[in-house]
Amino acid sequence: MDNHTYDIVIIGGGATGLGSAVDAASRGYKTLLIEQHDFGKGTSSRSTKLVHGGVRYLAQGNIKLVREALAERGRLLKNAPLMTSTQPFVVPVFSLWEKFYYSAGLMLYDLLSGKLSLGKTRLLSRKKTLELLPNINPQKVAGGILYYDGQFNDAELCIELANTAERYGATVLNYTKAVGFIKENGVIVGVELEDMLGAAVSGGEVAGSGDVARESDGDSGELAREPIRKKVSCKCVINATGVFTDAVLQMDDPNADTLVYPSQGIHLVVEPKFFRGDNAMMIPKTDDGRVLFAVPWQGKVVVGTTDTHVDHIDLEPMPLAEEIHFVLEHFNRYTNASITKEDVLSVFVGLRPLVKSADSTISSILSRDHTLVVSQSRLVTITGGKWTTYRKMAEDAVNNAVFVAKLDGAGSGSASGAASGAKKCITKDLPIGDLGAARELAAQLIAADSSMAAFMTPAYPAYAIRVVDVVVAARCKYVRTVEDFLARRNRLLFLDARAAITLAPSVATILQKELNWTNEEREAQLQSFILLAQQYIIH
């Protein structure tokens, strides 16, 4: 066992895990975060791209959750202004009763946001509704309601949270898996780690690297490697692994009860010609009681979502045929677009880590509130919730970790040493991001070599990816694979899967130089990405 000891080790590099790393490190605790794949690879990059209080939770009577989420929405937009924005929504209504009912709810929604309101809710005439939603099917439209919510780039926010955690002294590692716990008297005192890409480990610290193994697996396109393992000491572990929560709980205790009831949601991405304008649309009640959104995002339109219970948890969940039909049918019902499967540029699927309820097994009515559990081993597990409330979830998780591990003062990693009492959370007003480091590096690279400013892909002028974008992502945004860049640093896989396949060779060539890949590694990376991207195309 190495002598180096962390105050807190966090397992899971999605919204909650990265938020916990920011919280813990900013309090002064020596923090290590590990993610077995890329940051945000799972659910945290597959949201509807909304920072919202949860309009439909009002109908369920969960005022507390809505109020908390609206407060967190306001904080996130304030703390991450470069990654968030305000999005106007229009709710079309089809009767005077609906207009009264939904306007009352949305005005309450606005009222609950208090000083953090994003804009005043107002009633719309039929004429104004049709003007703001030019693609709405005018049949039976009686009017509408305009309200405001937040929008963001979920995967980008993950990376900026990782940068923020590092800025406060945390160590954050993607492609590093927790494969076992080390215990003394039944209490976790360490974690055994495995590097999933064969990165270097040196100097008593866990260190990331672009180096990968020198062999490729001809069957899967994945890179083969000898496992590199390391043990680290810690005072507490936070399990923030989303839909994989139960796997970590059972690694701690094989007899642990399951917490998560996974629900799948899909999103279809289409060209803006099918849904023109800057306003998003919300249909408050579909056939299955869910909300249907059509939201402009990064030059496209995201349409979704579904709520389907699944028994199998997969890192790359697949859309079901009935889910695709459901979203297409409902979108076409409420608009005059008549999109088909051939019009879909990309379909992405996420799994929600809903918490099991003794009263219901219907995923659409399970609580979206978060749950926190402390095991006998002092493992702190945080699950449930949603992107908007990630900061509050992180605060609760770290508070509990500090309590169970008896972490007094500023933590063993701070220069000031121990102080009386635990340090309080400061993330309510903490700016998120690298504070311009990536932009500064890009400017320096372009100044040194003008070819860095060149666009890689003249065949796709709509997708303006420069050479420097890939280089900067490799050097300061934790990119280790072609997928990392095209799925989560650039988002092209989510916007247009076929275009992403076309651009992949250019990205792979730049990353080969940056990450010192052999030709065999580059080819394995490229084939692995193409195989994945095919799953985002409806065949």
NUPA-860630 format. One line per 10 residues: their letters; for each residue x negated, y, z negated of C-alpha. Coordinates in Angstrom, 1 decimal, m for minus. Layout:
N
a = X,Y,Z  ...
REM end
This chain:
539
mdnhtydivi = 0.0,0.0,0.0  m1.4,3.4,0.9  m2.0,5.9,m1.9  0.0,8.6,m0.1  3.4,9.0,m1.6  6.5,10.9,m0.2  9.1,12.3,m2.5  11.9,11.4,0.0  11.9,9.1,3.0  14.9,9.6,5.3
igggatglgs = 15.9,6.8,7.7  17.9,8.1,10.7  17.1,10.9,13.2  20.5,12.1,14.0  22.4,15.2,12.8  22.6,14.1,9.1  19.1,12.7,8.8  17.4,15.7,10.5  19.6,18.0,8.4  18.5,16.2,5.3
avdaasrgyk = 14.8,16.5,6.3  15.3,20.3,6.8  17.0,20.5,3.4  14.5,18.4,1.5  11.4,20.0,3.1  12.7,23.6,2.6  13.1,22.9,m1.1  9.4,21.9,m1.2  9.8,18.1,m1.4  7.2,15.9,0.5
tllieqhdfg = 9.5,14.5,3.2  9.1,11.8,5.9  11.9,11.2,8.4  11.8,8.1,10.7  14.0,7.3,13.7  13.8,3.9,15.4  14.5,5.4,18.8  14.6,9.1,19.9  16.0,11.9,17.8  19.8,12.1,18.6
kgtssrstkl = 19.7,9.0,20.7  22.9,7.6,19.3  26.2,9.4,18.3  24.5,12.8,17.7  23.9,13.4,21.4  27.3,12.2,22.5  29.7,14.6,21.0  32.4,16.7,22.7  29.9,19.6,22.3  32.1,21.5,19.9
vhggvrylaq = 31.4,23.1,16.5  34.9,23.0,15.1  36.9,22.9,11.9  39.1,20.1,13.2  42.5,21.5,14.3  44.2,18.1,14.1  43.1,17.5,10.5  45.6,20.3,9.6  48.4,18.0,10.7  47.0,15.3,8.5
gniklvreal = 47.1,17.8,5.6  43.4,17.7,5.0  43.1,21.4,4.2  39.9,20.9,2.2  38.0,19.3,5.1  39.2,22.0,7.5  38.2,24.8,5.2  34.7,23.3,4.6  34.2,22.6,8.3  35.2,26.1,9.3
aergrllkna = 32.7,27.6,6.8  30.0,25.3,8.2  31.0,26.3,11.7  30.3,29.9,10.8  27.0,29.1,9.2  25.8,27.1,12.1  26.6,29.8,14.7  24.8,32.3,12.5  21.7,30.1,11.8  21.3,28.8,15.4
plmtstqpfv = 22.5,31.5,17.7  20.4,30.3,20.7  22.0,26.8,20.6  25.6,27.8,19.9  28.3,30.0,21.3  31.9,31.0,20.9  34.3,29.2,23.2  37.9,30.4,23.9  40.5,27.6,23.9  44.0,27.6,25.4
vpvfslwekf = 46.7,25.3,24.1  49.5,25.0,26.7  52.9,24.4,25.2  56.0,22.9,26.8  58.8,24.2,24.6  59.6,27.0,22.2  59.4,24.6,19.3  55.9,23.6,20.3  54.9,27.2,20.6  56.1,27.9,17.1
yysaglmlyd = 54.6,24.8,15.6  51.1,24.9,17.2  50.8,28.7,16.8  51.6,28.4,13.1  48.9,25.7,12.7  46.3,27.7,14.7  47.0,30.9,12.8  46.4,29.0,9.6  43.2,27.6,11.1  42.1,31.1,11.8
llsgklslgk = 43.1,32.3,8.4  41.2,29.5,6.7  38.0,30.6,8.4  38.1,33.9,6.6  35.2,36.3,7.3  33.7,33.6,9.5  36.5,33.8,12.1  35.3,33.7,15.7  38.3,35.6,17.1  42.0,36.2,16.5
trllsrkktl = 44.5,33.6,17.5  47.3,35.0,19.7  50.4,33.8,21.5  50.4,33.8,25.3  53.2,34.2,27.8  53.7,31.6,30.5  52.2,33.9,33.1  49.1,34.6,30.9  48.7,30.9,30.2  48.7,30.0,33.9
ellpninpqk = 46.2,32.8,34.5  43.8,31.6,31.9  44.1,28.0,32.9  44.3,28.2,36.7  44.2,24.4,37.1  47.0,23.7,34.7  50.1,21.9,36.1  52.7,24.7,35.9  55.6,22.2,35.5  57.4,22.8,32.2
vaggilyydg = 54.7,25.1,30.8  56.5,27.5,28.4  53.5,29.5,27.3  50.3,28.9,25.3  48.2,29.8,22.3  44.6,31.3,22.6  42.2,30.5,19.8  38.4,30.3,19.3  36.0,27.6,18.3  32.3,27.0,18.5
qfndaelcie = 30.3,25.2,21.2  26.7,23.9,21.2  24.1,21.6,22.8  24.0,18.7,20.3  20.8,17.0,21.4  19.0,20.3,21.6  20.1,21.1,18.1  18.6,17.8,16.9  15.2,18.7,18.3  15.4,22.2,16.8
lantaeryga = 16.2,20.6,13.4  13.2,18.4,13.7  11.1,21.5,14.5  12.5,23.3,11.5  11.8,20.4,9.2  8.2,20.3,10.4  7.9,24.0,10.0  8.6,23.4,6.3  6.1,20.6,6.0  8.1,17.5,6.7
tvlnytkavg = 6.7,14.6,8.9  9.2,13.6,11.5  8.7,10.5,13.7  10.8,9.1,16.5  10.3,5.5,17.6  9.5,4.4,14.1  11.7,1.8,12.5  12.2,0.9,8.8  11.8,m2.9,8.8  11.8,m3.5,5.0
fikengvivg = 11.9,m2.0,1.6  9.2,m2.5,m1.1  10.7,m2.7,m4.6  9.6,m2.7,m8.2  12.0,m3.9,m10.8  14.8,m3.8,m8.2  14.1,m0.1,m7.3  12.8,1.0,m3.9  9.3,2.4,m4.2  8.2,2.1,m0.6
veledmlgaa = 9.2,1.4,3.0  7.6,m0.8,5.6  7.5,0.9,9.0  7.0,m0.4,12.6  6.1,1.9,15.5  8.3,0.9,18.4  6.0,2.2,21.1  2.6,1.4,19.5  1.6,4.9,18.4  m1.6,5.4,16.5
vsggevagsg = m1.7,5.3,12.7  m4.7,7.0,11.2  m6.2,8.7,8.2  m3.8,7.4,5.6  m1.0,9.2,7.3  1.6,8.1,9.8  0.7,9.9,13.1  2.6,10.0,16.3  0.9,9.6,19.6  1.6,9.3,23.3
dvaresdgds = m0.3,6.0,23.5  1.7,3.0,24.4  0.9,m0.7,25.0  m0.9,m1.7,28.2  1.5,m4.4,29.3  5.0,m4.3,30.8  7.9,m6.7,30.5  8.9,m7.6,34.0  12.4,m8.7,33.0  13.7,m5.7,31.3
gelarepirk = 11.5,m2.8,32.5  10.8,m2.0,28.8  7.2,m1.6,27.6  5.8,m4.6,25.8  3.6,m3.9,22.8  2.0,m5.4,19.7  3.9,m4.2,16.6  2.0,m1.7,14.6  3.2,m1.7,10.9  2.4,0.5,8.0
kvsckcvina = 3.7,0.9,4.4  4.4,4.2,2.8  5.2,4.9,m0.9  8.2,7.0,m1.8  10.3,8.1,m4.8  13.6,7.9,m3.0  15.1,6.8,0.4  18.1,8.4,2.1  20.0,6.1,4.6  21.5,8.5,7.3
tgvftdavlq = 21.8,6.0,10.1  25.4,6.6,11.2  27.0,3.6,12.8  23.9,1.6,11.7  24.5,2.3,8.1  25.5,m1.2,7.2  22.4,m2.7,8.7  20.2,m0.6,6.3  22.5,m1.3,3.3  22.1,m5.0,4.0
mddpnadtlv = 18.4,m4.7,4.5  18.4,m3.4,0.9  21.0,m6.0,m0.3  22.1,m8.9,2.0  25.4,m9.1,0.0  26.2,m5.4,0.4  29.8,m4.5,1.5  30.3,m2.9,4.9  31.2,0.8,4.9  31.5,1.7,8.5
ypsqgihlvv = 34.5,1.1,10.8  33.1,2.1,14.2  35.3,3.9,16.7  34.4,4.6,20.3  35.0,7.8,22.2  34.2,8.4,25.9  33.7,11.6,27.8  33.9,12.1,31.6  31.9,14.9,33.2  33.3,16.5,36.4
epkffrgdna = 32.6,19.5,38.7  34.1,22.9,37.6  36.2,23.0,40.8  38.6,20.6,39.0  39.0,22.9,36.0  38.1,26.5,36.9  37.5,29.4,34.5  35.7,30.0,31.2  38.5,28.8,29.0  38.7,25.3,27.5
mmipktddgr = 42.0,23.5,27.2  43.2,21.5,24.3  46.2,19.2,24.6  47.2,18.6,21.0  48.9,15.3,21.3  48.3,12.5,23.9  50.1,9.2,24.1  47.9,7.7,21.3  48.2,10.8,19.1  44.7,12.1,19.9
vlfavpwqgk = 43.6,15.5,21.1  42.5,15.8,24.8  39.9,18.4,25.6  38.6,19.9,28.9  35.6,22.0,28.0  33.3,24.0,30.3  29.7,23.0,29.4  26.4,23.7,31.1  28.0,24.3,34.5  30.2,21.2,34.4
vvvgttdthv = 33.4,20.3,32.6  33.5,17.7,29.8  36.9,15.8,29.5  37.7,13.5,26.6  38.1,11.8,24.3  39.3,8.4,23.3  39.5,6.6,19.9  39.0,2.9,20.3  37.9,0.6,17.5  35.0,m1.6,18.5
dhidlepmpl = 33.6,m4.7,16.7  30.2,m4.6,18.2  27.8,m1.7,17.5  25.5,m1.0,20.4  22.9,1.7,20.9  24.3,2.2,24.5  28.0,1.5,24.2  29.9,1.0,27.4  33.1,2.7,28.4  36.1,0.4,28.7
aeeihfvleh = 38.2,0.4,31.9  41.3,1.3,29.9  39.5,4.3,28.3  38.5,5.7,31.7  42.0,5.2,33.0  43.4,6.9,29.9  41.3,10.1,30.2  41.8,10.3,34.0  45.5,9.8,33.7  46.0,12.4,31.0
fnrytnasit = 43.8,15.0,32.6  45.6,14.6,35.9  49.0,14.7,34.1  48.2,18.1,32.6  46.4,19.6,35.6  46.8,19.7,39.4  43.3,18.4,40.0  44.0,14.6,40.6  40.4,13.5,39.9  39.5,9.9,40.6
kedvlsvfvg = 36.6,7.7,39.3  34.6,8.8,42.3  34.7,12.4,41.1  33.1,11.6,37.8  29.4,12.7,37.7  28.6,11.0,34.4  30.4,9.1,31.6  28.9,9.0,28.2  30.1,7.1,25.2  29.6,7.6,21.4
lrplvksads = 30.4,5.6,18.3  31.9,7.4,15.3  30.8,6.1,11.9  34.2,6.3,10.3  34.4,5.1,6.7  36.6,2.1,6.0  39.9,2.8,4.2  41.9,0.3,2.2  45.1,1.9,3.5  44.5,2.0,7.2
tissilsrdh = 42.6,0.2,10.0  43.8,2.6,12.7  40.7,4.6,13.6  42.6,7.7,14.8  43.9,8.4,11.3  40.8,7.4,9.3  39.2,10.3,7.4  36.4,12.3,9.1  35.2,13.3,5.7  31.8,12.0,4.6
tlvvsqsrlv = 31.0,9.3,2.0  28.0,9.0,m0.3  27.0,5.8,m2.0  24.0,5.2,m4.4  22.9,1.6,m4.5  21.4,m0.2,m7.5  18.1,0.1,m5.8  18.6,3.9,m5.8  19.1,3.9,m2.0  21.2,7.0,m1.2
titggkwtty = 23.5,6.4,1.7  25.4,9.2,3.5  27.8,8.4,6.3  31.0,9.5,8.0  31.5,13.2,8.6  30.9,15.0,11.9  28.4,17.3,13.5  29.9,20.5,12.2  29.5,19.5,8.6  26.0,18.0,9.0
rkmaedavnn = 24.4,20.7,6.7  26.8,20.1,3.8  26.3,16.3,4.2  22.6,16.8,4.1  22.9,19.0,1.0  24.9,16.4,m0.8  22.5,13.6,0.2  19.4,15.5,m1.0  21.1,16.6,m4.2  21.7,12.9,m5.0
avfvakldga = 18.2,11.9,m4.0  16.7,14.5,m6.2  18.9,13.3,m9.1  18.3,9.5,m8.8  14.5,10.0,m8.2  14.3,12.6,m11.0  12.5,15.0,m8.6  11.9,18.1,m10.8  10.4,21.3,m9.6  9.3,21.9,m6.0
gsgsasgaas = 8.2,18.3,m5.4  4.8,16.7,m5.2  4.1,18.2,m1.8  4.4,21.8,m2.8  1.5,24.1,m3.7  3.2,25.4,m6.8  3.6,22.0,m8.4  6.3,21.0,m10.8  8.6,23.6,m12.2  11.5,23.4,m14.6
gakkcitkdl = 14.6,22.0,m12.9  15.2,20.8,m9.3  14.9,23.3,m6.5  18.3,24.4,m5.0  19.4,24.0,m1.4  18.6,27.1,0.8  19.9,25.9,4.1  23.1,28.0,4.1  21.2,30.9,5.5  18.1,29.1,7.0
pigdlgaare = 17.3,30.0,10.6  17.1,26.8,12.8  14.5,26.2,15.5  10.8,26.6,16.3  11.1,30.5,16.3  9.9,30.8,19.8  6.9,28.5,19.8  8.1,26.5,22.9  8.7,29.7,24.9  5.3,31.0,23.9
laaqliaads = 3.6,27.8,25.0  5.5,27.9,28.3  4.4,31.4,29.0  0.8,30.5,28.2  0.8,27.5,30.5  2.3,29.5,33.4  m0.3,32.3,32.9  m3.1,29.7,33.1  m1.6,27.8,36.0  1.0,29.3,38.2
smaafmtpay = 2.0,25.9,39.6  3.5,25.2,36.2  6.4,27.5,37.1  7.2,25.5,40.3  10.5,23.7,40.5  10.2,19.9,40.8  13.3,19.3,42.7  14.2,21.6,45.6  16.8,19.0,46.7  18.8,19.9,43.6
payairvvdv = 18.7,23.7,43.3  21.6,23.5,40.7  19.3,21.6,38.3  16.4,24.0,37.9  13.8,21.9,36.2  10.3,23.3,36.2  7.0,21.4,35.8  6.4,23.5,32.6  9.7,22.4,31.1  8.5,18.8,31.1
vvaarckyvr = 5.1,19.6,29.9  6.4,21.7,27.0  8.9,19.0,26.1  6.0,16.4,25.9  3.8,18.7,23.8  6.2,20.2,21.3  9.6,18.5,21.6  8.7,14.9,20.8  9.2,13.4,24.2  7.9,9.9,24.5
tvedflarrn = 9.8,8.5,27.4  11.4,9.5,30.7  14.8,9.0,29.1  14.0,11.4,26.2  13.6,14.2,28.7  16.3,13.5,31.2  18.9,12.5,28.6  18.3,14.7,25.6  15.8,17.6,26.3  17.3,18.5,29.7
rllfldaraa = 20.8,16.8,29.5  20.8,15.9,33.2  21.8,12.3,32.6  24.9,13.5,30.8  25.7,16.1,33.5  25.0,14.1,36.7  23.6,10.6,36.4  22.9,10.2,40.1  20.9,13.4,40.2  19.0,12.2,37.1
itlapsvati = 18.0,9.1,38.9  16.7,11.1,41.9  14.7,13.4,39.6  13.3,10.6,37.4  10.2,9.9,39.5  9.0,13.5,39.3  9.5,13.6,35.6  7.7,10.3,35.2  4.7,11.6,37.1  4.3,14.6,34.9
lqkelnwtne = 4.8,12.6,31.7  2.2,10.0,32.9  m0.4,12.8,32.8  0.8,14.3,29.6  1.1,10.9,27.7  m1.8,9.1,29.3  0.3,6.3,30.8  m1.2,3.8,33.2  0.5,3.3,36.6  2.2,0.2,35.2
ereaqlqsfi = 3.5,2.1,32.3  4.9,4.9,34.5  6.7,2.3,36.7  8.1,0.5,33.6  9.4,3.8,32.2  11.0,4.7,35.5  12.7,1.4,36.0  13.9,1.4,32.4  15.5,4.8,32.9  17.1,3.9,36.2
llaqqyiih = 18.6,0.8,34.7  20.0,2.9,31.8  21.3,5.7,34.1  23.4,3.2,36.1  25.5,2.7,33.0  26.5,6.4,33.1  28.0,6.0,36.6  31.5,4.6,37.1  31.2,1.8,39.6
REM end
